[in-house]
Amino acid sequence: GKGMSQGRITRIMAMRMMKKLAWLMLLAPGVQAEPCDELAALEADPMRSATPIAFEDLQGQQVISACTVSIDAAIEPRGRYLIQRGRGYLKADQFDLAWADWKAAQTLSYPVADFVLASAYLIADNLEQDLKKARDHYLTAYQNGVGWSAQALAMIYENPRCPCFNFEVAELWQTRFENFRGTGNTL
């Protein structure tokens, strides 16, 4: 036949919507915060359940211990605890363990995982910078509701070293970020 039937496309779109709704139900703001959340919540994570903690304020070993408890206890959402423990590993200069946790969170389809992977491709000391991979991961994260990705995409598109360099597209992403943060001009 000629591609997918309209019914199949509709079923796929319905499944994607159900997956997003399941995330929202599991991760609603009323969710009880675990010690892992209290020690390492990521501001960019739209599903976080605690006040965000800046990277410089992380206590690496405490984060690793608390998040390992949540992961081992199979407390959901496991992806969030993997992201947060990865932040602890990064703070403790254990990049390979951080990367493994972030990839595992991506495998679980945790929305902010692509944002974290993109950030690593953009700025991590332990990884060769790859603006295309960073852009692709930020785009996926944005499509999954991670609004902070818009700011990073603006920076990538305004970077003359990126093959995707396009100042107009950078401005578009900056506007999306400002609208996400509630600081944009809505006129």
C-alpha positions in Angstrom: 0.0 0.0 0.0 0.8 3.7 0.0 2.3 4.4 3.4 0.3 4.1 6.6 -3.5 4.1 6.7 -5.2 7.0 8.4 -6.5 4.6 11.1 -3.0 3.4 11.9 -1.7 7.0 12.1 -4.6 7.9 14.4 -3.8 4.9 16.6 -0.1 5.9 16.8 -1.0 9.5 17.7 -3.4 8.2 20.3 -0.7 6.0 21.8 1.7 8.9 22.0 -0.9 11.0 23.7 -1.7 8.2 26.2 2.1 7.9 27.0 2.3 11.7 27.7 -0.9 11.5 29.8 0.6 8.6 31.8 3.7 10.7 32.5 1.6 13.6 33.6 -0.5 11.4 35.9 2.6 9.7 37.4 4.5 13.0 37.8 1.8 15.5 38.7 3.0 18.3 40.9 1.4 16.7 44.0 3.8 13.8 43.8 5.7 13.1 47.1 9.3 14.2 46.8 11.9 11.6 47.7 15.3 12.6 49.3 16.8 12.2 45.9 14.5 14.9 44.6 15.3 17.2 47.5 19.0 16.8 46.9 19.2 17.0 43.1 16.0 18.3 41.3 16.9 19.6 37.9 15.3 23.0 37.0 14.8 22.0 33.3 12.8 18.9 34.3 9.1 19.7 33.8 8.3 16.7 36.0 10.4 17.5 39.0 8.7 17.3 42.4 11.1 19.5 44.5 12.8 22.9 44.4 15.6 22.8 41.8 19.2 22.5 43.0 21.9 24.3 41.1 24.8 22.1 40.0 27.3 24.0 42.1 25.2 23.3 45.2 25.0 19.5 44.6 26.6 17.2 47.2 27.7 14.4 44.9 28.0 11.5 47.2 24.8 12.3 49.1 22.9 12.6 45.8 24.3 9.2 44.5 23.4 7.5 47.8 19.8 8.9 48.0 19.0 8.4 44.3 20.4 4.8 44.4 18.0 4.1 47.2 15.0 5.4 45.1 16.2 3.4 42.0 16.8 0.2 43.9 13.4 0.5 45.5 11.9 0.8 42.0 10.1 4.0 43.0 8.6 5.7 39.9 9.5 7.6 38.0 12.8 5.7 37.8 14.0 8.0 34.9 14.0 11.0 37.2 16.1 9.3 39.8 18.5 8.2 37.1 18.8 11.8 35.8 19.4 13.1 39.3 21.9 10.4 40.3 23.7 11.1 37.0 24.0 14.7 38.2 25.5 13.4 41.4 28.0 11.3 39.5 29.0 14.2 37.3 29.5 16.4 40.4 31.7 13.5 41.8 33.8 13.5 38.6 32.4 10.2 37.4 31.3 11.1 33.9 31.0 7.5 32.6 28.5 6.6 35.4 26.6 9.8 34.8 26.4 9.1 31.1 25.2 5.6 31.7 22.4 6.8 34.0 21.3 9.5 31.5 21.2 6.9 28.6 19.2 4.6 30.8 16.7 7.4 31.6 16.4 8.0 27.8 15.7 4.3 27.3 12.8 4.7 29.8 11.5 7.7 27.7 12.0 10.1 30.6 11.3 13.5 29.0 14.3 15.5 30.3 16.8 12.8 29.4 17.4 14.1 25.9 18.0 17.6 27.4 20.7 16.3 29.7 22.3 14.3 26.9 22.2 17.3 24.6 23.8 19.5 27.3 26.6 16.9 27.6 27.3 17.0 23.9 27.3 20.8 24.1 29.5 21.5 27.2 30.8 18.3 28.9 34.6 18.2 29.3 34.6 14.4 28.9 32.9 14.3 25.6 33.8 15.8 22.2 31.5 18.7 21.4 28.9 17.7 18.8 26.5 20.5 17.9 24.4 18.4 15.6 23.8 15.7 18.2 23.2 18.4 20.8 20.6 20.1 18.5 18.9 16.7 17.7 18.6 15.8 21.4 17.4 19.3 22.4 14.7 19.1 19.6 13.5 15.8 21.0 13.5 17.2 24.5 11.5 20.2 23.3 9.0 18.0 21.6 8.6 16.1 24.9 7.7 19.3 26.8 11.1 20.4 28.1 10.8 24.2 27.5 14.4 25.0 28.6 15.5 23.3 25.3 14.4 26.3 23.4 17.1 28.5 25.0 19.8 25.9 24.2 18.5 25.6 20.6 18.7 29.4 20.2 22.4 29.3 21.3 23.2 26.4 18.9 21.5 28.1 15.9 23.4 31.4 16.6 26.7 29.6 16.8 28.7 30.2 13.5 30.6 26.9 14.1 27.4 24.9 13.7 26.4 23.7 10.2 22.9 24.7 11.2 23.9 28.3 11.8 20.8 30.5 11.1 20.3 33.7 13.0 16.5 33.9 12.2 16.0 30.4 13.5 18.0 31.3 16.6 15.7 34.3 17.2 12.6 32.1 16.8 13.9 29.7 19.5 14.8 32.6 21.8 11.2 33.9 21.4 9.9 30.4 22.2 12.1 30.3 25.3 10.9 33.8 26.4 7.3 32.7 26.0 8.0 29.5 27.9 9.5 31.6 30.8 6.6 34.1 30.6 9.0 37.0 29.7 8.2 37.2 26.0 6.4 40.0 24.2 3.0 38.4 23.3 2.0 41.2 20.9 
